[in-house]
Amino acid sequence: MQILKNDHSPSVLNKTEVFNFKRLLISSKIRENYSKLLYKAGIKSLIQFDIDTIKIPDSKLSKLAVEEASDLCNTILLNHCYRTFFWSAGIAVSEELQYDNETLFVSSILHDIGLSDKHNHICSQQCFANYGGTHAYKFVAKHTLNPHTPSIIKTAIDMHLYPSVSKKKHGNEAYLLSKAAAMDVIGSHVFQVPSLYIRQVHKTYNRNGFKDDIINTMENLNHKENTRADILYKMGFPTMASKNVLDSEFLNS
């Protein structure tokens, strides 16, 4: 088994890392707004596709990951993980990015294990994303012969709370997962995927109860100070989640 490395994403940020994380949040929002303007002005063209374009992988590892997530996550959290996969794959289509479908799916379906009822006690001790990345690493390492897959999935889950992830440094899967998680939780990047696709995903994996549930996890799980969840909460996460355009403009039907 490979040695776990956490240097790309510390669990608790020091003073400099907190400052850089906050700066990244602001700069990424500016870039997102600029990109949105390009789509609105027609400078960037929206690629049209529907839910049948995206396929859940049929591999043994993918099926085992679904079993693991289904065992640990309630229906609300599990649906969020499925939607995160479809958003990440949809953004990949939009940006014409290559990715490994199995790796992206397993990363998506396991990315919030640290928020599940069995494991969320760790939020007061460390970053739940790092905890989830380590959990996923150990799980995947037991069920794959590919020596690289566990580390790729761990990196993607470790990094998914970052508002901007480098494709070159961390890989397309990590980049896509971070954008997709933000899309489902606070409505970022919605303009990159077709409205029909969004409604189809919602019809298959509904958002019932999700907004209240995710806000509750940030307000009541006592996240350790200077973890990314703690910083996001202090920077207005509940307000952003409550105003998610996916809940106000895209119905489940």
ABEGO torsion letter per residue (X at the ends): XBBBBAAABBABBBAAAAAAAAAAAAAAAAAAAAAAAAAAAGABBBBBBBAAABBBBABAAAAAAAAAAAAABBAAAAAAAAAAAAAAAAAAAAAGBBBBAAAAAAAAAAAAAAABAAAAAAAAABBAAAAAAAAAAAAAAAABABAAAAAAAAAAAAAAABABBBAAAAEAAAAAAAAAAAAAAAGBGAAABBAAAAAAAAAABBABGAAAAAAAAAAAAGBBBGBAAAAAAAAGAAAAAAABAAAAABBAX
